[in-house]
Amino acid sequence: KALLDNSARPSGALVFGGREGERLTDEQFTALKNQIDDMHSGIANAGRPLVLEGGLEWKPLSWTPADMDFIAGKHAAAREIALAFGVPPQLLGIPGDATYANYREANTAFWRGTVSPLVRKTAAALTGWLGGRFSGVRIEPDLDAVPALQPEREALWSRLSAAAFLTDDERRRMAGVGG
């Protein structure tokens, strides 16, 4: 019954941190077990601190409600920071936030709405800076190689290819290729 009351798993483990390969003797193990049973079982001893010595360390095997609340707070803070920088929360890897389909959509939106504009602004600033030194130099990002944007690019080329009334030059210009 006690095991089921503890959700069928112990709350933690005592780990002996002796020298490499060193273990507790049977006598030490029995004495430790008896001490824990005597001092930490029963209603009167509930919640008493555990005094550890001789290289023993308590390793919790589950989260306390306070720990879980702390983790939830960290996740909420991460989401807020991500949103401030234009990063969709689904891309943070927080459990329960993303399925594969909305992860893909979030990644595309991140590239289209955050990364691409920043890259274009940076390229324009570099072009302006170089323009005074090298006439005719223009820096332009090549976003065709970005995997997250490939489906959009392929859809654009499919629509342009299907438009039989356009010339090849018009298709290239509409796709942003060439001058």
MARTISE-605896 format. One record per residue: residue number from 0; residue in one letter; x, y, z of N, C-alpha, C in turn. Coordinates in steps of 0.02 Angstrom, whole numbers, plus 50000, padded with zeros to 5 digits. Layout:
<marses>
<NUM A <X Y Z> <X Y Z> <X Y Z>>
...
</marses>
This chain:
<marses>
<0 K <50041 49941 50000> <50000 50000 50000> <50043 50063 50000>>
<1 A <50097 50064 50038> <50140 50123 50042> <50170 50139 49974>>
<2 L <50189 50088 49937> <50218 50100 49871> <50167 50134 49825>>
<3 L <50104 50111 49827> <50052 50142 49786> <50037 50213 49809>>
<4 D <50041 50225 49874> <50031 50293 49900> <50086 50340 49875>>
<5 N <50144 50313 49860> <50200 50353 49834> <50203 50351 49758>>
<6 S <50146 50339 49726> <50141 50337 49653> <50184 50282 49623>>
<7 A <50193 50228 49659> <50231 50169 49637> <50303 50185 49620>>
<8 R <50330 50238 49651> <50401 50252 49642> <50426 50290 49703>>
<9 P <50489 50279 49721> <50516 50314 49779> <50526 50388 49763>>
<10 S <50525 50430 49815> <50534 50502 49804> <50606 50520 49789>>
<11 G <50652 50477 49809> <50723 50492 49797> <50766 50433 49815>>
<12 A <50832 50443 49810> <50879 50390 49825> <50938 50419 49862>>
<13 L <50964 50379 49909> <51027 50397 49942> <51083 50369 49900>>
<14 V <51129 50411 49880> <51184 50391 49836> <51249 50396 49876>>
<15 F <51287 50342 49876> <51351 50342 49911> <51405 50367 49864>>
<16 G <51437 50421 49884> <51488 50451 49841> <51558 50436 49864>>
<17 G <51573 50373 49877> <51640 50355 49899> <51689 50355 49841>>
<18 R <51749 50332 49855> <51800 50329 49803> <51779 50282 49747>>
<19 E <51811 50287 49691> <51795 50247 49632> <51789 50172 49650>>
<20 G <51730 50144 49638> <51719 50073 49650> <51703 50056 49722>>
<21 E <51707 50104 49767> <51694 50091 49838> <51619 50086 49850>>
<22 R <51600 50038 49892> <51529 50027 49908> <51521 50024 49983>>
<23 L <51459 50033 50005> <51444 50023 50076> <51450 49949 50092>>
<24 T <51476 49934 50152> <51478 49864 50173> <51407 49844 50192>>
<25 D <51396 49779 50196> <51329 49755 50215> <51310 49782 50284>>
<26 E <51358 49786 50329> <51345 49812 50396> <51325 49886 50394>>
<27 Q <51361 49926 50354> <51345 49997 50347> <51276 50006 50315>>
<28 F <51261 49965 50265> <51197 49970 50230> <51140 49954 50278>>
<29 T <51148 49900 50317> <51096 49881 50365> <51086 49935 50418>>
<30 A <51142 49963 50443> <51137 50015 50494> <51102 50077 50466>>
<31 L <51118 50096 50405> <51087 50154 50373> <51012 50142 50363>>
<32 K <50994 50083 50339> <50924 50066 50328> <50886 50069 50394>>
<33 N <50913 50040 50447> <50880 50040 50512> <50872 50111 50538>>
<34 Q <50924 50153 50529> <50921 50222 50553> <50866 50260 50516>>
<35 I <50860 50251 50452> <50808 50285 50413> <50739 50260 50435>>
<36 D <50732 50194 50443> <50668 50167 50466> <50648 50194 50534>>
<37 D <50697 50198 50580> <50682 50222 50648> <50666 50296 50651>>
<38 M <50704 50336 50613> <50699 50408 50620> <50652 50442 50570>>
<39 H <50632 50406 50519> <50594 50439 50466> <50531 50402 50445>>
<40 S <50508 50357 50487> <50444 50324 50471> <50394 50339 50526>>
<41 G <50332 50338 50509> <50280 50353 50557> <50258 50425 50552>>
<42 I <50199 50439 50580> <50168 50505 50575> <50209 50558 50611>>
<43 A <50237 50541 50669> <50274 50590 50709> <50338 50612 50674>>
<44 N <50364 50571 50630> <50428 50587 50597> <50420 50615 50527>>
<45 A <50358 50625 50505> <50346 50649 50437> <50378 50718 50427>>
<46 G <50415 50726 50375> <50445 50790 50357> <50508 50807 50395>>
<47 R <50533 50762 50437> <50596 50777 50472> <50654 50779 50423>>
<48 P <50703 50821 50436> <50760 50823 50391> <50802 50760 50396>>
<49 L <50834 50743 50342> <50876 50684 50338> <50948 50707 50348>>
<50 V <50983 50679 50397> <51052 50697 50410> <51096 50645 50374>>
<51 L <51137 50669 50329> <51179 50624 50289> <51252 50634 50307>>
<52 E <51289 50580 50307> <51361 50585 50322> <51398 50533 50281>>
<53 G <51463 50536 50283> <51504 50486 50251> <51496 50480 50176>>
<54 G <51486 50537 50143> <51483 50535 50070> <51415 50519 50041>>
<55 L <51363 50518 50084> <51295 50505 50059> <51264 50569 50033>>
<56 E <51226 50562 49980> <51193 50620 49950> <51122 50600 49930>>
<57 W <51074 50645 49943> <51004 50632 49925> <50992 50656 49853>>
<58 K <50967 50611 49811> <50951 50628 49742> <50876 50619 49731>>
<59 P <50839 50674 49724> <50767 50666 49712> <50753 50634 49644>>
<60 L <50703 50591 49643> <50684 50557 49581> <50622 50586 49549>>
<61 S <50592 50635 49582> <50533 50667 49554> <50533 50740 49573>>
<62 W <50490 50778 49539> <50485 50850 49551> <50435 50864 49607>>
<63 T <50451 50911 49648> <50403 50934 49698> <50357 50984 49664>>
<64 P <50298 50997 49693> <50255 51048 49663> <50290 51116 49655>>
<65 A <50333 51134 49702> <50370 51198 49697> <50417 51196 49637>>
<66 D <50452 51139 49627> <50497 51133 49570> <50459 51138 49504>>
<67 M <50401 51105 49501> <50361 51107 49440> <50336 51178 49426>>
<68 D <50318 51215 49477> <50296 51283 49468> <50354 51327 49444>>
<69 F <50413 51314 49469> <50473 51351 49447> <50485 51338 49373>>
<70 I <50480 51276 49353> <50490 51258 49282> <50437 51292 49239>>
<71 A <50375 51292 49262> <50322 51325 49224> <50337 51400 49218>>
<72 G <50364 51430 49271> <50383 51500 49268> <50439 51513 49219>>
<73 K <50488 51468 49217> <50543 51474 49169> <50516 51470 49098>>
<74 H <50470 51423 49087> <50441 51416 49019> <50402 51478 49000>>
<75 A <50365 51506 49047> <50326 51567 49032> <50373 51625 49016>>
<76 A <50428 51631 49053> <50477 51684 49040> <50509 51674 48972>>
<77 A <50526 51612 48955> <50556 51598 48890> <50508 51617 48833>>
<78 R <50444 51602 48842> <50394 51620 48791> <50391 51696 48782>>
<79 E <50390 51733 48838> <50387 51806 48835> <50447 51835 48799>>
<80 I <50506 51810 48815> <50568 51835 48783> <50567 51819 48708>>
<81 A <50546 51758 48692> <50543 51738 48621> <50495 51783 48583>>
<82 L <50438 51797 48611> <50389 51840 48577> <50417 51910 48567>>
<83 A <50456 51935 48616> <50485 52002 48609> <50534 52006 48551>>
<84 F <50566 51949 48535> <50614 51948 48481> <50586 51919 48416>>
<85 G <50521 51907 48415> <50489 51881 48355> <50499 51808 48342>>
<86 V <50515 51770 48394> <50525 51698 48388> <50461 51663 48410>>
<87 P <50430 51623 48367> <50370 51588 48388> <50386 51540 48446>>
<88 P <50344 51538 48498> <50358 51495 48556> <50364 51421 48538>>
<89 Q <50332 51400 48483> <50337 51330 48463> <50409 51309 48448>>
<90 L <50452 51356 48431> <50521 51340 48413> <50566 51332 48474>>
<91 L <50541 51345 48534> <50582 51342 48594> <50593 51271 48619>>
<92 G <50553 51223 48597> <50561 51155 48620> <50531 51142 48688>>
<93 I <50485 51183 48709> <50452 51173 48773> <50400 51117 48764>>
<94 P <50403 51066 48807> <50357 51010 48799> <50284 51032 48797>>
<95 G <50247 51004 48749> <50176 51019 48743> <50159 51079 48700>>
<96 D <50210 51117 48679> <50196 51178 48641> <50189 51166 48566>>
<97 A <50218 51112 48541> <50221 51106 48469> <50205 51036 48445>>
<98 T <50168 51033 48391> <50162 50972 48352> <50206 50982 48291>>
<99 Y <50218 50930 48253> <50261 50937 48195> <50233 50987 48145>>
<100 A <50167 50985 48133> <50136 51029 48083> <50142 51103 48104>>
<101 N <50125 51119 48166> <50130 51190 48184> <50202 51212 48195>>
<102 Y <50247 51165 48208> <50318 51182 48213> <50342 51205 48144>>
<103 R <50323 51169 48093> <50344 51187 48025> <50316 51255 48005>>
<104 E <50253 51267 48021> <50222 51332 48006> <50255 51388 48046>>
<105 A <50270 51375 48109> <50303 51425 48151> <50373 51441 48125>>
<106 N <50408 51390 48102> <50475 51400 48075> <50472 51443 48012>>
<107 T <50423 51429 47969> <50414 51469 47908> <50397 51541 47927>>
<108 A <50352 51550 47974> <50332 51617 47995> <50391 51654 48026>>
<109 F <50433 51619 48063> <50492 51649 48094> <50540 51674 48040>>
<110 W <50552 51634 47989> <50596 51655 47935> <50566 51713 47896>>
<111 R <50501 51708 47880> <50469 51759 47840> <50461 51824 47878>>
<112 G <50440 51820 47941> <50423 51880 47978> <50478 51910 48021>>
<113 T <50529 51872 48038> <50582 51897 48082> <50650 51896 48049>>
<114 V <50672 51837 48027> <50741 51831 48001> <50749 51867 47934>>
<115 S <50704 51855 47886> <50711 51886 47820> <50713 51962 47823>>
<116 P <50667 51995 47859> <50671 52068 47863> <50737 52093 47894>>
<117 L <50761 52058 47945> <50825 52078 47976> <50883 52069 47927>>
<118 V <50882 52014 47890> <50935 52002 47841> <50932 52055 47786>>
<119 R <50873 52071 47763> <50866 52123 47710> <50889 52191 47735>>
<120 K <50870 52209 47798> <50893 52274 47826> <50969 52276 47832>>
<121 T <50998 52220 47854> <51071 52217 47861> <51104 52223 47793>>
<122 A <51077 52188 47743> <51105 52192 47676> <51099 52263 47648>>
<123 A <51043 52296 47660> <51033 52365 47636> <51083 52412 47671>>
<124 A <51094 52402 47735> <51141 52445 47772> <51212 52434 47746>>
<125 L <51230 52372 47732> <51297 52358 47705> <51304 52387 47635>>
<126 T <51251 52382 47595> <51253 52411 47528> <51263 52486 47532>>
<127 G <51227 52519 47577> <51236 52591 47587> <51306 52609 47610>>
<128 W <51333 52569 47653> <51400 52582 47679> <51453 52572 47625>>
<129 L <51444 52520 47584> <51492 52506 47531> <51482 52552 47471>>
<130 G <51421 52579 47463> <51405 52620 47405> <51451 52679 47395>>
<131 G <51473 52709 47450> <51519 52766 47444> <51589 52746 47423>>
<132 R <51607 52684 47434> <51674 52661 47418> <51678 52624 47351>>
<133 F <51625 52587 47337> <51624 52547 47276> <51558 52560 47240>>
<134 S <51560 52597 47187> <51497 52613 47152> <51470 52550 47118>>
<135 G <51405 52544 47120> <51372 52488 47087> <51371 52423 47128>>
<136 V <51401 52423 47186> <51401 52363 47228> <51335 52359 47266>>
<137 R <51305 52301 47264> <51242 52291 47299> <51242 52223 47333>>
<138 I <51228 52222 47396> <51224 52159 47433> <51151 52141 47440>>
<139 E <51136 52080 47419> <51067 52057 47421> <51066 51985 47447>>
<140 P <51025 51972 47497> <51023 51904 47525> <50992 51854 47477>>
<141 D <51018 51793 47479> <50989 51738 47439> <50951 51693 47486>>
<142 L <50886 51704 47491> <50844 51665 47537> <50816 51602 47505>>
<143 D <50834 51590 47441> <50809 51530 47407> <50836 51466 47439>>
<144 A <50893 51471 47473> <50923 51411 47502> <50896 51395 47572>>
<145 V <50851 51436 47598> <50824 51424 47665> <50771 51369 47661>>
<146 P <50783 51312 47694> <50736 51256 47690> <50665 51274 47712>>
<147 A <50658 51317 47762> <50591 51335 47787> <50550 51373 47735>>
<148 L <50584 51406 47688> <50548 51445 47638> <50540 51409 47571>>
<149 Q <50567 51349 47566> <50564 51311 47503> <50493 51298 47478>>
<150 P <50447 51276 47521> <50379 51263 47496> <50346 51324 47464>>
<151 E <50356 51383 47494> <50328 51445 47466> <50360 51460 47398>>
<152 R <50425 51451 47394> <50462 51465 47332> <50439 51417 47277>>
<153 E <50431 51354 47294> <50408 51304 47245> <50337 51320 47221>>
<154 A <50294 51342 47267> <50225 51360 47248> <50225 51420 47201>>
<155 L <50269 51469 47214> <50273 51528 47171> <50295 51507 47100>>
<156 W <50347 51465 47095> <50370 51443 47030> <50317 51402 46994>>
<157 S <50278 51363 47030> <50224 51324 46999> <50172 51370 46969>>
<158 R <50153 51421 47006> <50103 51469 46981> <50130 51507 46920>>
<159 L <50193 51528 46924> <50222 51565 46868> <50229 51521 46806>>
<160 S <50248 51458 46816> <50255 51411 46760> <50188 51397 46727>>
<161 A <50135 51396 46767> <50068 51383 46741> <50039 51442 46703>>
<162 A <50067 51501 46713> <50042 51562 46679> <50073 51565 46610>>
<163 A <50040 51534 46562> <50067 51529 46494> <50072 51596 46459>>
<164 F <50033 51645 46481> <50033 51711 46449> <50095 51753 46468>>
<165 L <50135 51730 46517> <50195 51768 46537> <50255 51745 46497>>
<166 T <50299 51791 46482> <50362 51773 46450> <50410 51748 46504>>
<167 D <50464 51716 46482> <50514 51692 46531> <50544 51749 46571>>
<168 D <50557 51805 46538> <50584 51863 46573> <50536 51889 46626>>
<169 E <50471 51890 46610> <50421 51913 46658> <50417 51866 46718>>
<170 R <50422 51801 46705> <50421 51751 46759> <50481 51761 46805>>
<171 R <50539 51769 46776> <50600 51780 46816> <50594 51843 46858>>
<172 R <50571 51896 46828> <50564 51960 46864> <50514 51953 46922>>
<173 M <50458 51919 46909> <50408 51910 46962> <50433 51865 47018>>
<174 A <50479 51820 47001> <50508 51776 47052> <50567 51809 47087>>
<175 G <50587 51868 47063> <50643 51903 47094> <50710 51878 47071>>
<176 V <50712 51846 47013> <50775 51820 46987> <50797 51863 46928>>
<177 G <50858 51884 46929> <50883 51925 46874> <50859 51997 46878>>
<178 G <50879 52038 46830> <50863 52109 46832> <50806 52123 46790>>
</marses>
